[in-house]
Amino acid sequence: MSARSHSTRAQRGSRFGAADATLPARVFALLADGEFRSGEALAASLGVSRSAVWKAVEALRELGLEVHAVPNRGYRLARACEALDATRIRAALPRETNARLERLDVAWSLESTNAELAVRAAPSPGTGEVLLAEYQTAGRGRRGRSWLAPPGGAICLSLGWSFELMPRDVGALSLAIGVCVLRALGRQGVEGISLKWPNDVLSGERKLGGILIELRAEASGPAYVIVGIGLNVALGRELIERIEAQGNAPADLRSIGAGHVSRNALAADLIAACTEGLLEFERHGLRPFVEEWRRADALRGRAVTVQVGESAIRGIARGIGLAGELMVETPHGVEKIVAGEVSVRRDA
């Protein structure tokens, strides 16, 4: 990924020039409460023409937002949401977490928060930086899969963190972060969420979120890890149907009855839980997270197929080992799998 600036990325494919490239973001912030605002009032608030407001609304629609336009009433979002705000997120963080963060930014649009952090210099050991985006043009999951969400529809968050030395069990870090995500959701009153090895967050059989870990390390030196977290908040029926047509089954907080959760408060809890978890992981590896992970295990006792390279391993999932490996009972004994793509077998 090239190291282009935020402004260059945001402008690519935009109908706006450099001076007003953020106009859709500003219109989004004004409409986020779901109330009607006239084009005239929006134009006056933003110091632009009504034509510019109309173009911004069209740009928001192109990003997947449903915007109603009613004569004599104006524009409003079909579903109210809360715009991400770096100041509000910072204010909600515990003092200890704030002290560990060198930087916390919220961008309107990026290709990928993980990719953006990957081209930045690593923070000092024992500290991190956070980047969130309202919209990602090239958000990624594992194996290069795309991550789709409109502005306001998800939390797209990356935490870059520097370890003094490479932690043990680093290959299982996504499992520890999964536990951190559950802890954060629990603080917001969201219960009944499970984890699918190695990096999916589920509600029932549907995917609520995912984790993407990327590592940059030097021999016998500091290790820099980028923890990417995507959580669906309110995707909307049209996007859910589009994702289902691709063979996936998404869930979002709204659909599971947690639409009241504040995105800024949840972002703060995710950052705090992950910062605490990374410090714990550096000291003790995966062990402190294993029991919580096992209690949330969505695969345990189920018939699964694990694709490992060109080979497919079939058996019964028997939980995880102390180093995060998936234990699969096969007719030939228990296989310990450290990496692979797992699916539940419907024909068992």
Secondary structure, DSSP 4 states (H G I P E B T S, - for coil): -----HHHHHHTT-SS-GGGTTHHHHHHHHHTT---B-HHHHHHHHTS-HHHHHHHHHHHHHTT--EEEETTTEEEESS------HHHHHHHS-HHHHHHEEEEEEEEEES-HHHHHHTSPPPPTT-EEEEEEEEESS-B-GGG-B----TTSEEEEEEEEEESSPPTTGGGHHHHHHHHHHHHHHHTT--SEEEETTTEEEETTEEEEEEEEEEEE-TTS-EEEEEEEEEES---HHHHHHHHHTT--B--TTTTT-TTS-HHHHHHHHHHHHHHHHHHHHHHTTGGGHHHHHHTBSSTTSEEEEEETTEEEEEEEEEE-TTSPEEEEETTEEEEESS-EEEE-TT-
